[in-house]
Each structure stands twice: as C-alpha cells, then as structure tokens.
Amino acid sequence: MAISTDLKYKLYEKAVQNHDADIEFLNDEFKRINGRDPLSLREDFGGTAAMACDWVKQGKEHIAWGIDLDSEPIRYGVENHYSRLTKEEKERMKYVEGNVLKSYDFKSDIIVAFNFSYFIFKKRKQLVEYFSKVREGLKDDGVFFVDIFGGTECRQELEEETDHGKFTYFWDCDSFNPLTEEVQYYIHFKTHKDGKKYKRVFSYDWRMWSIGEIKDIMEDAGFSKTITYWEGTEDDGTGDGNFFPCDVEENCESWVTYIAAIR
C-alpha cells in the first residue's frame, strides 16, 4: 500500500528522531571537549534537516546546513520545518542538495552523520574518503559525531515493533550476509485509526560496522582522537537516555550509542 510523502516523513520523524536530546548531547559534549559552546552545525545525510532547523532556534549566532542528495525529503523539510522559522532564523539555515563526499566552502564546529546513514558506505576506503572530507569541513577544534548501533540481535532476521500511540513502527531485519556484513533493513508503519500497514516505507541496504572499525577508520582519516559513549540504565535495565564516555562495557541484545572524532 502506497504512503503519501507527507505521512512518510511525519511518521519517520516521530518514531526515529529526538532532536532535543541530540542537540543537548552535542552542546554538552562539544563544550566538555573544547571549553566553549558550539555555534555551527552541518547535518550530513540530513534528509528533512529537522535537526539543522532546530539548531538555529538556539540563538542569533547559531548557523546550520543540511546536506542531502535527495530532493524529496528536502522539499518536505522546507515546507514543514524551514517554513516555521523566523525570517532571521531562515537566513542562518541553508539546505544543500549535494553529495557529502564533495568539498564545501564553509566550515563547521560540529558535523553529524546520524541515523546510521554512513552505513551506506560498504567499503573501508569509501568511509576513509568520507571521514576525510568531514575532517576538511570542520573548524580547527571541530568535532564529528556519529551514532551507531549493534548487539546480538542486530544481525538476526527479525521484525521488532514499537507502539507510538497513533501508529506502530516496525524495524525489520530482512536479511544478513555474514560473509560481507551486508544487511537489508526495512521500516514499516501501521496507522491505528484506519488499520493500514505501509510496508517497506524506507529501505536500507547497509554494511554493519562495529565501533572498533569506525574508530580505526576515523583515525586513518586523520582525526586526532576518538571518544566512545555508552548509555546509562534504569533499575529495570532499560536505557536512561544519558550517554557517558566509556572504554569497557558488556554486550547486550541491542544498543545504540555515539562516537565522537576530534579534528
């Protein structure tokens, strides 16, 4: 069953993204690393660039760019996020329909590649190339942040569902090739009001990368230091949403965390 463009991105953003938490984490960690507040953000694989739009709302000195190859999510972002900014905020937020592997004529305090978007690069040399371009795009004390997921379940062919009140979100690991680490994921949605299930709304043909591999590649790309984070836990063992630098942790069925690379 086909899904409209507007509904597609609306459900995705509600199910997957939490910009308030991400921006708070970026601000806190950049200041901890550099002793100053970050003012500029480049959102790679930005899609609708909702985070970049939220970034400029923080203050009159904050600027942001959202880079993506696909014009469809950019159009949605312009109509649903950029349009809600003030005239002055719009002047500090720019959409770039382009390739993250290109060089750009601006530099940023922070560059992010979230939602595991860089997993699209399946070869090590491709990631070295991308991370090297990121490093070029950072200011002298800039920091590159990525999120990453793993755990014993991430390579199993299974479908997980999460109830979000008015809709259900499905994360589907359709296939995994242990010889190449290539995996096919899909996102499905089911709206509760009409009971419609929209299958394969988003498709991800990725390579699964480990934290160790990503840190090594960041270092090969010229970054001076990497920091890994882990999420704290509630009494019942679930994540508490607070991430802290860490070097040793136990594996679990499923985890999501961050890596920072310092220019």
N, C-alpha and C positions, 0 to 999 in steps of 0.2 A: 504494500500500500504506500503510495507516494505521500510525502510530507511537504508542507509549504516551507519556503526558505525562512520565513519569519519564525515559525514554530520550531523549526530545526535548531536554530541558534538560540532561541529563547530557552528551550529545554536543556540544551547543552550547557549554557552558562549557569543555569540554576543547579544543575546536577554536578558539574565538574569544577567550577571555578569559585574561589573565595578571595577576591581581590583585597578586601580589607585586611585579612590575615596575612596575605602575601606581602603587601606594602609595608605593614607593620614589621614583619620579619626583615625585609630588605633594609628599611631605615635603621632598625636596631643593630643589625649585623654590620652594615657599612660603617656606622658610627663607632661600633666597638673596634673595628679593624683600623679605621683611619682617624678617629677622633673628631670627625666633622659630619654634618648632615649631607646626604646626597641630594642633589638638585635635578639631575638629568637622568632619564631612563630611556633605554632602547629596548623595545619588546620585539624580539625575533620570532618568526612564525606567529605573528601577532593575531592573525585572523581578524576578529572584530575589533581588536585593540581596546577592549574594555578596560584593561588594566592601565594602559597608557592614558586613556581619558580620565580615569580616576586619579592618576598620578598628578596631573596638572591642577587638580582641585585643591591640592595641599597648600599652595601658596603662590604668590606672584612671581617667585623666582624659579618655580618648578617648570621644566620643559620635558617633552617626551616625543618619541617617534614610535610608530608601529609599522613593522615591515612584514609583508606577506606577498607571495606570488599570485594568490587567488583573489580575483576582483569581487567574487560573490560575498565572502564574509566582510570584506572591506566596505562594500555597499551597505550591508546590514549595520555595521558599526557606525558609519557616517549617519545613517538615518535614525539609529536608536541610542547612540552614546554621544557622538560628537555633536549632534544637533541639540543636545541638552546642556552643553557647555555654554558659559557666557561668551560674549564676543571677545573679551580679553583672554579667556582660557583657550579659546579656539586658536588664537594667534601663537600659543605655546605648545600646541599639539599638532603633529603632522603625520598623515598616513603616507606610507611609501609602498607603492605596488612594485616590488622588486625582489631580487634574489639575495638571501643572506650571505652568499658566497662572494658578493661584489664588495668593492671598497666604496665607502661613502665619505662625503666631505664634512662630516660632523663627528664629534667625539662625545662620549657619554660617561657619567660617573658609574652607572650600572648598565649592564646588558643582561637580559634574562632570556632563557630558552626553556619555557615551562610547558607543562602538559606532555612531557616526554617527546616533544616534537623533533628533537635532533636524532631520535632513534630511526628516522627515515634514512639516515646515512648508514649503510650496511658495511662499508669497508673502512678499515682503520685510517687509511690515508685520506679518505674523504673527511673524516672527523678531525684529523690533524689540520687539514686545509681550512675547515670551517672555524675551528677554535683559533687558528692563527689569524683569520680575518676578524674574529671577535676581538682578539687582543689588540689589533691595529685600531679598532674602533673605540677603545677605551682611553680615558684620560690617564695620566701618569700613575695616579693612585686608584684607578678604576678596578671594579670587581665584577666578575662574570658569575652569575648564579644559574644553575640548572636544577631541576627536580629529577628524581629517578625513583623507580620502583622495583621491587623484587620480592623474594620469599619463595618458599617451596611450592606455592600454588601458581605462581605467575607463568609457569611453563606447562601447566596442566590444561587439557582441553575441557573447560567447564564454563558455565554461564552463571554469573552472580547477578542478583537483582537487589535494588535498593528502592524503598518506597519514599517518595518525596511529597506525599500528600495528594496532590492533584495528578501526579503521574508516577510511573515506575521507570527506573533507569536500569538497563541491562548491560553488563560488561561481559563480553563473550570472547573467550579464547578459543578460536575455531580450529587452529592447527599450530603445531610447533615442530620444527625440524631440528633435532639435537645435533645434527652434523654441521649445520651452518648457523645455529642460534636464531634462525629466522622464524617469525611468528606472525600469524594473521589474527588480528583482533577486530571486533565489530562493536558498535554501540547501537542498541535498540531502545525504543521508548514505547511505553503504553500509557495512553491518556485515560484517566479513570472516568471522566464524565461520559464518554461515548464508548469506552472499552476497546478502542482501536490500538492495535500494536503495529508500530512502524519499524520494520526490520532493516538492519544494515544502513542506518541513517548516516553513520560515519564508519569508515573503513581504514584500518591501519596495517600496512604491510611493513613491518619493522624488523630490526635486529635487536635482540635483547642484549644490552650492555650491562656489565657489572660495575659497581663503584670503583673497584680496583683498576679496571680497564680505563674508565673515564678519567680518573686521577692521573694515570700514567700518560694518557693522551694529552691532557691539559699541560702537563709538564713538558712533553715533547713539542707542544705548540709554543712554548716559551714563557708560560706563566711561572712566576717565582715561587708560589706556594699554593697549596690547596687545603681546604678545610672541609671535613665531612661532619654531618649533623645526624642526630638521632632523635626520635620523638619520645617524650616522656609518657608515662602510662598512668591511667586512673587505677583505683583499687581493684576494679574488675578486669584489669589487663588491657583495656582498650586505650587507644591513643588519646592524649590530653590536648593535642594541638600546639604544644610547646616544644621547640626544637633546640638542641644544645650541641656544641662541638663535642665530638666523641671519636675515639680510635678503636675501641673494642666493644662489640655487642653480640648478643646471641641472635641467631637467625630465627625467623618466625614464619608463619604461613604466608603472611602478606605484610609488606611495609612500603611506605612512601617517605622519601626524605629529600634533603637538599645537599648539593656540593657547591662550594664557592671556590673560585680561582682568582687569585690576586695577581694583577698585572706585574 
